[in-house]
Amino acid sequence: MTAPEDLERAILGAVPELTGEEVAATAGLTVDQAQRLWRALGFPGADGASAFSTADAEALSRVAAIERLGHLDFDTIVRMTRAVGQTMDRLAEWEVATLASLLDKTTSDSSKREEALRLVEGIGPEFEALLTYVWRRHLVAAVARVESLEGAADEQLAEATVGFADLVSFSELTNRLDDDEIGDLVEVFESRSHDVVSRRAGRVVKTLGDSVLFMAPTPEEGVEIAWDIVQVIGGDKRLPDVRVGLVTGSVVLRMGDVYGPAVNLAARLVGVARRNRVITDAHTAERLPAHRYETRVLPARPVRGFGDLEPVAVRRSPR
């Protein structure tokens, strides 16, 4: 029978035997620094208990080594550590949920641990190597995106095209579905949207269950992504209709997320769009080539936070 500590040893290569103070000393950090980094990774403290392993000490030692190089200050290292923690937390939750769905719900906890241990031993090394490669590949893509954004060097302020894709009447629909059906619906929506955005060299910033926030390389590609999403999602009988708000404007890039007036306006325009339609603003519409897209100015209406605006419906020109 597999004990919990066997699974922990298989994944981390060690079991808890050190206190927080011992880990900090091993890493060459103060207790306060070690606590800040540990919390940034998303883990709680232990109040003096032996809750840390030699693997934990090695991880913090690596962070301390980065600081000693002198290229980054400690606050910046904490922010980067938090980004790693948040990303890995979501990845781990996603993987465990996916693997758990393969196990019989009647299976005992000990049997599930044995199956988990088998999976870790079988796919762990290959998946870890894949993780490193994909990070490097995304790093290349991220640098290229920053270089292409107007003004991106100015403290992560940039001119960019962002879009919100939102499922219509999602709350009403989920009231009629069971938990598994809701999960399947969200999975199909997110995966199909991600495929569309990636195909057009865009980037999915985040998903919120019934909506997807994405960035596009140009306003034209933004419209192409938006209409591809409408065709793919709107044409799938398993999913409700979708609507998209698209805006080119000022954004703030921070920790992989995107903020700013353009993002806020794109989210507001979603509420203006009819089902299976794409709505933008006048500034973005002016940047679209007239021979490729048809635009139609809609009657002015109040948009929260922006006053009265005339939204613009946009679609591909017939070919």
N, C-alpha and C positions, 0 to 999 in steps of 0.2 A: 504494500500500500504506500502511495506517495504522500509524504507529509508536506505541509506548506513550505517548510524551510528547504526541502529538496528542490521545489520549483524556483525559489528565490536563488538558491545556489546555482542552478542551471542557467538562469537568466543573467544574474549579476556576477557570478563567479565567486561569491562570498556571502556570508551571513552576518547579521548585526553582532558586533562585539566591542564597538568603540562609542564613547560619549561624544557629544558635540565639541567639547573642549579638546578632546584628544584628536578629533578630525581636524579642527582648526590649527592646532599645533603642528600636526603632520604636514598640512598644506602650507604652513608658513603664513597663515592669516590670523588676524585677530578674531575673537569669538563673534564680535559684531559683524565683521566682514563676512565670515562664514555663514552666519545666520541670514544676512541679506541675500547672499548668493543662493542659499538653499531655498529660501522663500521665493526668490525669483524663478527658480526651477519649478515651483509649484508644490513644494512639500512642506509639511508642518515641522516645527521643532520637537524636541524630545524631553525637555526639562530635566536634563542630567542623566537620563536613562541611556543604557547601551543600545542605541537604536540605529547605529551606523556601522557600515562595513569598511573594509580596506578599499573596496571598489569606490565607495563614496569619497574616501580620503584621496584616492588617486584622481578622481574627477575634479575635486576642488583644487588639487595640486596643479592640474593642467591650467585651470583658470588663473591661479596665482602666477604661473609661469608666463601667461600672456601679459599680465600686468607688469611683470618685471622687465619685459622687453621694452617698455616705455613708450610704445606707440599709442596706447589707449589709456585714458584715465579710468578710475575705478567705476564711476557712475556710468560711463559708456559701456563698460564690461557688464555691469548689472543689467543694463537695458538689453544688450545682446543675449545675455543669459536668459532673461525673461522671454525673449522671442523664441529661443530654443525650447524652453520649458513649455510654453503655450502650444507650439507646433507639435512637439512630441506627445504632449498630453492628448491632443485630439487624434493624432495618428494611432496611438496605443488604444484609445477607446474604440476607434473605428475598427481596428484589427481584431480586438477581442470580441466585439459585438458580431463581426462577420464570422469568426471562428466558432463562437458560441452557438450561432444559428445552425451550425453543422452537427451539433451534438443533440442527442435526444433529451428533451426536457425532463424526462424521468430518470436520467442518469444521475448517480450519486455524486456528491462533491468530490470524493476521493477519486472516483473514476474520471471525472472531468479534469482533475489535476494531472492524472496519469496521461490522459490524452493531450493536455496542454504541454506537458513535459516532452512527450513524443514529438509534437509539432515543433517545439523550440529546438530540440536537438536535431531535427531533420531539416528545417528551413532557416534556422537562425543565422548561420554563417553566410549563406547566400543572400538572405534578405539584408543583412547588415552591410554587405559589400554593395548591394544595389542601392541602399540608402545613401551611402557615401557618393556613389557615382551620380545619382539623381540630384543630390545637393550641388555638386560641382556643375552639372549641366544647367540647373536653374540659376546658379550664380552667374554663369556666362550670359544667360538670357536677361537677368536682372540688370547687369551692368549695361548691356546693349539698350535696354529700355530707358534707363536713366540718361544715357548719352543722347537718346533721340527726343527726350522731352524738352520742350522749351522752358528755359529757366530752372531746370532741375538742380543746377549747382547752387542755387540761391537758397540754402538751408532747407532743401527738400520741398521748395515751392515750385510748382510747375503748371504749365498749361497742358491739359490732357482731355481725352474723350472718355467719359464714363457712362455706363448704362445700368439701369435696374430692370430686370425681367421679373414680373410678378404674376403668380397664378390667380385667376379670377375666382372669387367666391370660395377660396380655400377653406376658411373657417367653417362655412356652411357645409361643405363637402365632408370635412373630417368628422363632423358630428354624426355622420351616417356610417362611418367606417370603423372597423375595429383596429386595434393597435398595429397588428401585422400589416393590414392594408394601408394604413397611413405611412408606415415605414417604407413599404414598397413604392408607394406613390412618390414620396420625397426622394427616394434613391433613384428612381427613373428620371425625375425632373432634374436633379442635380447632375447625374452622369451624362444625360443627353445635352444639357446646357454646357457642361464642361467640354464635351467633345466639340460642340459648335464653336465655342470661344477659342479653343486651342487650334482648331483647324484654320482660323483666320489670324493666327499669331497674336491673339489677345491674351488676357490674363483674368482668371476668376479671382477676384479679391476675397470674397467670402460668400457663403450661402446662409440663408436664414430660414430654412424650411420651405416657405412658399415663395421665396424671392432669391435672386442671384444678382450680386453686384459685380460688374466686370469692367475692365479697361480695354480700350482698343488703340492700335497704333495711330490711326488717323480717323477723322470724322467719317470718311467714306467706309472704312473698314468697320466702324461702329455701326453704321446703318446696315451693312451686310450681315454683321453678327446678329443685330436685332431682328432682321427679317428671316434669317436662317432659324433663329430660335422660334419665331412665330410659326414658321412652316413645320419645324420638327415637333415642337410641343403641341401646337394647335392641331397638327395632323395625327396625333397619337390619341386613340380613343380611350386609352387608360387614364389620360390626364385631362384636367379642365383646360379651358382656353387661357391664353397668356396675353399680357400687354407689356410694352416696353417704353421706358422713358430714357432719352439719350441727350446728353449735354456735353459740349466742349467748353471748358473754362478753367478757372483757377482751382487747384487742388493742393492739399498738403499730403506728402508721402511720409508715413511714419510706421515703423515696425511691421511692414508688409500690408498695412491698411491704408485707406485713402479717405481723406476728409475734405471739407471745404464747401464753398457755395455751389460748385458744379455738381457735387454729389448730392447735396440737399435738394437742388432743383430737379435733378433726374428722378429722385425719389418722389417729389411732389407731382411731377408730370405723369407718373404712373397712374395716379388717381384720376387724371384727366383723360387718359387714353381709353378708347373703346376696346372691347375684346379683340384680340388678334390684330392689333394695330400698333404702329410705332409713332411716338410723339417726341418732338424736340422743341428747341427754342429758336428765336430769330437768328441769334449769333451763330449757332451751329448750322442752321439751314443755309445761311449765306456762304458757308465754306464748302458746300456740296456742289459738285459739278452739275449744271442744269441738264446736260445731255444724258446723265445717268439716273437722275432722281426727279420725281415730281413732288412739289411741296404745296401745301394749302394752308393758308393762315386761318385759324379758327377764331370765333368770337372771343373777345377779352373776357377773362374770368378771374376772380380772386384766387391767388395761390399763396397759401400760408407762408409768411416770412418773406415774400417777394412782391406783395401788392397785386395790382391787376396786370395780368400778362396775356399776350395773344399767343397761345401755343401753336405749333406748326406740325401738321400731319405730314409725314414723309413716306414715300414708297418708291420702289424701283420703277423706272420708266419701262413701258412695254418695248420689247425688242423684236 
